[in-house]
Amino acid sequence: MNKYFAEFIGTFWLVLGGCGSAVLAAAFPSVGIGLLGVSLAFGLTVLTMAFAIGHISGCHLNPAVSFGLWAGGRFERAQLFPYVIAQVLGGIVAGGVLFLIASGKASFDLAGGFAANGYADHSPGGYSFLAALITEVVMTMMFLFIIMGATDKRVPAGFAPIAIGLALTLIHLISIPVTNTSVNPARSTGVALFVGGWALSQLWVFWVAPIVGGVLGGILYRFIGKSS
């Protein structure tokens, strides 16, 4: 059970730290951290948790990562769905804590998006459904490819969290304008439940696309990264 609790806590931290930076600090008057700060916050959540719980659960924090590692031959199928459940619950609890904090401000309004992911009218940059779909598949595929490579036994130990955290930062720098960056169904679910409406109606995209991308990334590395 320690693995599942670790995944719960780690995903809680990812959603609270990443989405919290977007909701509370991105546009804060005069000292807002903006897109760069939010991107860095997401990367830092993964980096810090990878060092904290990587030795306990592997620090997936993301259903797409769990599916991708399974497709890549690095994760047992029997643990797949318990991991996903723990991750989603961690994301939802983090969304609830963030809601309690954010609603303490008189001008708080869920219409602002609450860091939810979306496309078309709900894309930060007005990008289409197809653009959002391609973005989420490709970004998650590359994320898994980097995770698989950085954690390969042939790579010097101890540096994987840095590579993975920086990869997630880069992914956010690229894709926040398109979808507000998901690449993680648990992250998307954790805030969409509180926004409701459009966020829930579009949520399926941010489950399907990251999982497809994760599986593709796992298979791709399994194919080209195998020992000769």
C-alpha positions as CSV (number, residue, x, y, z in Angstrom):
1,M,0.0,0.0,0.0
2,N,3.0,2.3,0.5
3,K,3.3,2.6,-3.3
4,Y,-0.3,3.8,-3.7
5,F,-0.1,6.3,-0.8
6,A,3.1,7.6,-2.4
7,E,1.4,8.1,-5.7
8,F,-1.5,9.8,-4.0
9,I,0.7,12.2,-2.2
10,G,2.9,12.8,-5.2
11,T,0.0,13.6,-7.5
12,F,-1.5,15.8,-4.9
13,W,1.7,17.8,-4.9
14,L,1.9,18.0,-8.7
15,V,-1.7,19.3,-9.0
16,L,-1.5,21.6,-6.0
17,G,1.9,23.0,-7.0
18,G,1.4,23.2,-10.8
19,C,-2.2,24.3,-11.0
20,G,-1.8,26.3,-7.8
21,S,0.9,28.4,-9.5
22,A,-1.4,29.0,-12.4
23,V,-4.5,29.9,-10.4
24,L,-2.8,31.9,-7.6
25,A,0.4,33.3,-9.0
26,A,0.4,33.4,-12.8
27,A,-1.2,36.8,-13.1
28,F,-0.7,38.2,-9.6
29,P,-0.5,42.0,-9.8
30,S,3.0,43.3,-10.5
31,V,4.8,40.1,-9.7
32,G,2.9,37.4,-11.6
33,I,5.0,34.5,-12.6
34,G,3.4,34.0,-16.0
35,L,3.8,31.1,-18.5
36,L,7.4,30.6,-17.6
37,G,6.8,30.4,-13.9
38,V,3.9,28.0,-14.3
39,S,5.9,25.8,-16.6
40,L,8.8,25.7,-14.1
41,A,6.4,25.0,-11.2
42,F,5.1,21.9,-12.9
43,G,8.6,20.7,-13.6
44,L,9.6,21.4,-10.0
45,T,6.8,19.3,-8.6
46,V,7.9,16.3,-10.5
47,L,11.6,16.8,-9.8
48,T,11.0,17.2,-6.1
49,M,8.7,14.2,-5.8
50,A,10.9,12.0,-7.9
51,F,13.6,12.5,-5.3
52,A,11.1,12.1,-2.5
53,I,9.1,9.0,-3.6
54,G,10.9,7.6,-6.7
55,H,12.4,4.8,-4.5
56,I,8.9,4.0,-3.2
57,S,6.6,4.0,-6.1
58,G,8.6,5.0,-9.1
59,C,6.9,8.5,-9.0
60,H,4.5,8.1,-11.9
61,L,2.0,10.8,-10.7
62,N,0.2,10.4,-14.0
63,P,-2.0,7.6,-15.5
64,A,-0.4,8.2,-18.9
65,V,3.0,7.5,-17.4
66,S,1.8,4.3,-15.8
67,F,0.2,3.1,-19.0
68,G,3.3,4.2,-20.9
69,L,5.7,2.3,-18.6
70,W,3.4,-0.7,-18.8
71,A,3.6,-0.6,-22.6
72,G,7.3,-0.2,-22.4
73,G,7.7,-3.3,-20.3
74,R,8.7,-1.4,-17.1
75,F,5.5,-1.8,-15.1
76,E,3.2,-4.7,-14.0
77,R,-0.3,-4.7,-15.3
78,A,-1.6,-5.9,-11.9
79,Q,-0.6,-2.5,-10.4
80,L,-1.8,-0.4,-13.3
81,F,-5.3,0.5,-12.1
82,P,-4.5,0.8,-8.4
83,Y,-1.9,3.4,-9.4
84,V,-4.4,5.2,-11.6
85,I,-7.0,5.3,-8.9
86,A,-4.4,6.7,-6.4
87,Q,-3.3,9.3,-8.8
88,V,-6.8,10.5,-9.7
89,L,-7.8,10.7,-6.0
90,G,-4.6,12.7,-5.3
91,G,-5.4,15.1,-8.1
92,I,-9.0,15.6,-6.9
93,V,-8.0,16.2,-3.3
94,A,-5.5,18.8,-4.5
95,G,-8.1,20.4,-6.6
96,G,-10.3,20.7,-3.5
97,V,-7.6,22.2,-1.4
98,L,-6.8,24.7,-4.2
99,F,-10.4,25.6,-4.5
100,L,-10.6,26.3,-0.8
101,I,-7.6,28.5,-1.0
102,A,-8.5,30.3,-4.2
103,S,-12.1,31.0,-3.1
104,G,-10.8,32.9,-0.1
105,K,-10.3,35.8,-2.4
106,A,-13.5,37.9,-2.9
107,S,-13.0,38.3,-6.6
108,F,-12.5,34.5,-7.2
109,D,-14.5,33.2,-10.1
110,L,-14.4,29.6,-11.6
111,A,-15.2,31.2,-15.0
112,G,-11.6,32.1,-15.1
113,G,-10.9,28.4,-15.8
114,F,-9.3,27.3,-12.6
115,A,-6.3,25.9,-14.7
116,A,-8.6,23.5,-16.5
117,N,-7.6,22.1,-19.9
118,G,-9.5,22.9,-23.0
119,Y,-9.6,23.4,-26.8
120,A,-11.4,25.7,-29.2
121,D,-13.1,28.4,-27.2
122,H,-11.4,27.1,-24.0
123,S,-7.9,26.9,-25.4
124,P,-5.8,29.8,-24.0
125,G,-4.7,30.6,-27.6
126,G,-7.9,29.6,-29.3
127,Y,-6.4,26.4,-30.8
128,S,-8.7,23.8,-32.5
129,F,-9.6,20.3,-31.3
130,L,-7.2,18.7,-33.8
131,A,-4.3,21.0,-32.7
132,A,-5.1,20.1,-29.0
133,L,-5.3,16.4,-29.8
134,I,-2.0,16.3,-31.7
135,T,-0.3,18.4,-29.0
136,E,-1.4,16.2,-26.1
137,V,-0.5,12.9,-28.0
138,V,3.0,14.1,-29.1
139,M,3.9,15.9,-25.9
140,T,3.0,12.8,-23.8
141,M,4.8,10.5,-26.2
142,M,8.0,12.5,-25.9
143,F,7.6,12.7,-22.1
144,L,7.4,8.9,-21.8
145,F,10.3,8.5,-24.2
146,I,12.4,10.8,-22.0
147,I,11.3,9.0,-18.8
148,M,12.1,5.6,-20.3
149,G,15.5,6.8,-21.4
150,A,16.4,8.7,-18.2
151,T,15.6,5.7,-16.0
152,D,17.3,3.1,-18.2
153,K,19.7,1.0,-16.2
154,R,22.5,1.9,-18.6
155,V,22.2,5.6,-17.7
156,P,24.2,6.9,-14.6
157,A,21.9,6.7,-11.6
158,G,20.6,9.8,-9.7
159,F,20.1,12.2,-12.6
160,A,16.7,11.0,-13.9
161,P,14.6,13.4,-11.8
162,I,16.4,16.4,-13.3
163,A,15.9,15.3,-16.9
164,I,12.2,14.4,-16.2
165,G,11.5,17.6,-14.4
166,L,13.1,19.7,-17.1
167,A,11.2,17.8,-19.8
168,L,7.9,18.6,-18.1
169,T,8.9,22.2,-17.9
170,L,9.7,22.3,-21.6
171,I,6.4,20.6,-22.5
172,H,4.5,23.3,-20.6
173,L,6.5,26.0,-22.3
174,I,5.4,24.6,-25.7
175,S,1.8,23.6,-25.0
176,I,0.2,25.9,-22.4
177,P,-1.0,28.2,-25.2
178,V,-2.7,25.3,-26.9
179,T,-4.4,23.3,-24.2
180,N,-3.2,24.8,-20.9
181,T,-1.1,21.6,-20.9
182,S,-2.5,18.3,-19.6
183,V,-0.3,15.3,-20.5
184,N,-1.8,14.0,-17.3
185,P,-5.4,12.8,-16.9
186,A,-5.2,13.0,-13.1
187,R,-4.1,16.7,-13.3
188,S,-7.0,17.4,-15.7
189,T,-9.6,15.6,-13.7
190,G,-8.5,17.2,-10.4
191,V,-9.5,20.7,-11.5
192,A,-12.2,19.9,-14.1
193,L,-14.5,18.5,-11.5
194,F,-14.6,21.9,-9.8
195,V,-15.1,23.8,-13.0
196,G,-17.8,21.5,-14.3
197,G,-19.7,22.3,-17.5
198,W,-17.3,22.7,-20.5
199,A,-14.3,21.4,-18.6
200,L,-16.1,18.1,-17.9
201,S,-17.4,17.8,-21.4
202,Q,-13.9,18.2,-22.9
203,L,-12.2,16.1,-20.2
204,W,-12.3,12.9,-22.3
205,V,-9.7,14.4,-24.7
206,F,-7.3,14.8,-21.8
207,W,-7.7,11.2,-20.9
208,V,-7.5,9.6,-24.3
209,A,-4.8,11.7,-25.9
210,P,-2.2,11.5,-23.0
211,I,-2.8,7.7,-22.6
212,V,-2.4,7.1,-26.3
213,G,0.7,9.3,-26.3
214,G,2.1,7.6,-23.3
215,V,1.7,4.1,-24.8
216,L,3.3,5.2,-28.0
217,G,6.2,6.7,-26.2
218,G,6.7,3.5,-24.1
219,I,6.6,1.3,-27.2
220,L,8.9,3.6,-29.1
221,Y,11.6,3.5,-26.5
222,R,11.1,-0.2,-26.0
223,F,11.8,-0.6,-29.7
224,I,14.8,1.7,-30.2
225,G,16.3,1.6,-26.7
226,K,16.6,-2.2,-26.4
227,S,20.1,-3.6,-25.9
228,S,21.9,-4.7,-29.0
